[in-house]
Amino acid sequence: MTTTEAAPGSTGAGSISGAEIRLEDVTKRYPGQEAAAVDGLSLVIPAGEIVMFVGPSGCGKTTSLKMINRLIEPTSGAIHIGDNDVRQQSADELRRTIGYVIQGGSLFPHMTVAKNIAIVPKLLGWDDDRIRSRVDELLELVSLDPGKYRDRYPRELSGGQQQRVGVARGLAADPPVILMDEPFGAVDPITRVRLQDELLSIQRELRKTIVCVTHDIDEAIKLGDRILILQEGAQVGQYDTPEAVLASPANDFVADFVGAGSSLKQLSLSRISEIELRRPTTARIGERTDEVKRRAESNGDRAVVVLDEHDRPTAWPWLRQLKGETIHAGEQDLVNLDSRATLNDALDTMLTNSHGGAVVTGDRDAYLGVVDFTSVTDFMRAQQEAVERDHQAEVPAESNPEDEHVEEVTSDDGSTR
Amino acid sequence: MSDLSSAGGPVAAMDTPTTGERSMRLLGRMNAEAAIILFAIPVIVVVGFAAYAIWHATASLDSVEQKALAWGEIWRQIWGHLKLTFVSAVLVVAVAVPLGIALTRGRTKAAAPVVVGIANAGQAAPSVGLIVLLAMWLGPGFWTAVLALTLYAILPVLRNTIVGLQGVDRTLVEAGRGVGMSARSVLLRVELPLALPVIMTGVRTALVLLVGTATLATFINGGGLGATLQAGISLLRYPVIVWGAVLVALLALLIEWLGRVLELFARPKGV
């Protein structure tokens, strides 16, 4: 690795490696169509943030995205990435510096996973050793074992795994900006939640500027640092944080689009990381079963979390399920929650789990603890109480007979949420 | 992530394919019919040639028959026939594939129906007529025969090149362009490899057309097994006619087989 293109691992978590994107009065007109597909869109996408473009189909969100990497050339207006006008260099060269992730991964079926990921580094003329180590590093990053998956062909992977490789391909040359076009649209809901959590965890490490198109407002709320809600002709309906969009929609269109149940959607705004986790007894693969049982019983636990050598949880058996001399990895796939997962996802996962809880993992799937119903409901009650305390603190100051009315106003502008 | 353990399950067996496993996988790509054809053809061809050799060694032939069916003569004609077939096939590929590529790109796209129409007409025209007309214009000989055969067999390769390229998933092309591959490199590294199986089917069709039609080259002194047939007809020797026809058929089968093998190996791994 050269110093200019440091590996994501070496940049250190939290330091922004993204670049700001500025769209200035960008317009796209197709010949023969009266209405512009995108009409005078101006936007600043701050470095290191995830901005979600969301809107009904035909609103111009994908067109807007593709104008950033010039897959579609704007009719007028200017786009800057950092200090550079995107028109300064050839479109091909520009695109090599922008990650591009598409629905389903769009992997080349005749190339192995490693070759798919290596496309951009090869175009940039990296040497073979550097490419090889980069491919392995990226596979680790997207939680695929390099030894196992490097030489596979895409059709030998599940949809979720293909999508992960697609993300790895987008990150391959460590671009400051990544564009995603409905990245998780082609996978089943459970896999989608996992991929979303993984993206958040990767982003926590890399801090790229990510622009992501989706039609799913829930996905936008969950992933976005900011949400851009677009109306017909890519008119900005609202461009704000998810909290602000939910609490005070800018107009009827946005309110309609965000839809009913927005208080339930606010469950998507709180992350598991805000909750205090329980730390039940853990066991390593290969440990003696009787020792583990003794330890768990002395801790008063009826189940143990089994971890592998990388601290990744692999199973969560009840004590009575522990059989054999030593602890083994467990046959069934353990559904984990990333600590960035929302309370919504957490409740969802817990409902399907016999423990009435879920194992929470952090960066690179390392074990953090266990979350259960009680801790979620306690957390929600505490939040509710905090909101009510705020209300009580504000209401007496008004000393107005129309107390209820005042309360309505304060909750409407979102300041008391 | 958390589904690592499950992901390993169903596909784990594919980790390190041995050559045996690889050929099994190659076979796995074929349907039963294709597999039967692939294995039956060489057997039929070998049996056919063996039958000819036995008949040739045991039958009592008159001097005319002996001369027409002499091994030296037969080998010379088979060689000439193969030369006609393969030289034409190479020319067909050299013309039809680039033409097909051009007709799926940018502005020339619009011309595709016209060109395919012309190629259609070329194939619909009677091949004897095409060969004779060209010979009247360019004079008889090997290369005139090759030219006629080439014109005649362009259509399947051209059509399959166009269809094959059009059949490549557009999102893959866009993915290639989106990550910064040039149009040329997307063509060479994505579109053509993925279209290759379809193109090779066209090449096989062309080869079979060519090996049959090359029989007519003898009329303009172009060589090939047609000479044996023609000698049999003009001299009224039925054994010569029958064996001439059988040898052409065996050769055609062999070429068909070769085409199928090519098709099988042209399929990119992972597809």
Boltz contact constraints between the chains, C-beta under 6 A:
constraints:
  - contact:
      token1: [A, 71]
      token2: [B, 178]
      max_distance: 6.0
  - contact:
      token1: [A, 92]
      token2: [B, 180]
      max_distance: 6.0
  - contact:
      token1: [A, 92]
      token2: [B, 182]
      max_distance: 6.0
  - contact:
      token1: [A, 95]
      token2: [B, 180]
      max_distance: 6.0
  - contact:
      token1: [A, 96]
      token2: [B, 180]
      max_distance: 6.0
  - contact:
      token1: [A, 100]
      token2: [B, 178]
      max_distance: 6.0
  - contact:
      token1: [A, 100]
      token2: [B, 179]
      max_distance: 6.0
  - contact:
      token1: [A, 102]
      token2: [B, 175]
      max_distance: 6.0
  - contact:
      token1: [A, 106]
      token2: [B, 171]
      max_distance: 6.0
  - contact:
      token1: [A, 106]
      token2: [B, 172]
      max_distance: 6.0
  - contact:
      token1: [A, 106]
      token2: [B, 175]
      max_distance: 6.0
  - contact:
      token1: [A, 108]
      token2: [B, 190]
      max_distance: 6.0
  - contact:
      token1: [A, 109]
      token2: [B, 270]
      max_distance: 6.0
  - contact:
      token1: [A, 109]
      token2: [B, 271]
      max_distance: 6.0
  - contact:
      token1: [A, 110]
      token2: [B, 193]
      max_distance: 6.0
  - contact:
      token1: [A, 110]
      token2: [B, 268]
      max_distance: 6.0
  - contact:
      token1: [A, 110]
      token2: [B, 270]
      max_distance: 6.0
  - contact:
      token1: [A, 110]
      token2: [B, 271]
      max_distance: 6.0
  - contact:
      token1: [A, 119]
      token2: [B, 179]
      max_distance: 6.0
  - contact:
      token1: [A, 120]
      token2: [B, 179]
      max_distance: 6.0
  - contact:
      token1: [A, 123]
      token2: [B, 180]
      max_distance: 6.0
  - contact:
      token1: [A, 143]
      token2: [B, 1]
      max_distance: 6.0
  - contact:
      token1: [A, 153]
      token2: [B, 270]
      max_distance: 6.0
  - contact:
      token1: [A, 156]
      token2: [B, 11]
      max_distance: 6.0
  - contact:
      token1: [A, 156]
      token2: [B, 14]
      max_distance: 6.0
  - contact:
      token1: [A, 194]
      token2: [B, 1]
      max_distance: 6.0
  - contact:
      token1: [A, 198]
      token2: [B, 1]
      max_distance: 6.0
  - contact:
      token1: [A, 333]
      token2: [B, 3]
      max_distance: 6.0
  - contact:
      token1: [A, 333]
      token2: [B, 5]
      max_distance: 6.0
  - contact:
      token1: [A, 333]
      token2: [B, 6]
      max_distance: 6.0
  - contact:
      token1: [A, 334]
      token2: [B, 2]
      max_distance: 6.0
  - contact:
      token1: [A, 336]
      token2: [B, 2]
      max_distance: 6.0
  - contact:
      token1: [A, 365]
      token2: [B, 1]
      max_distance: 6.0
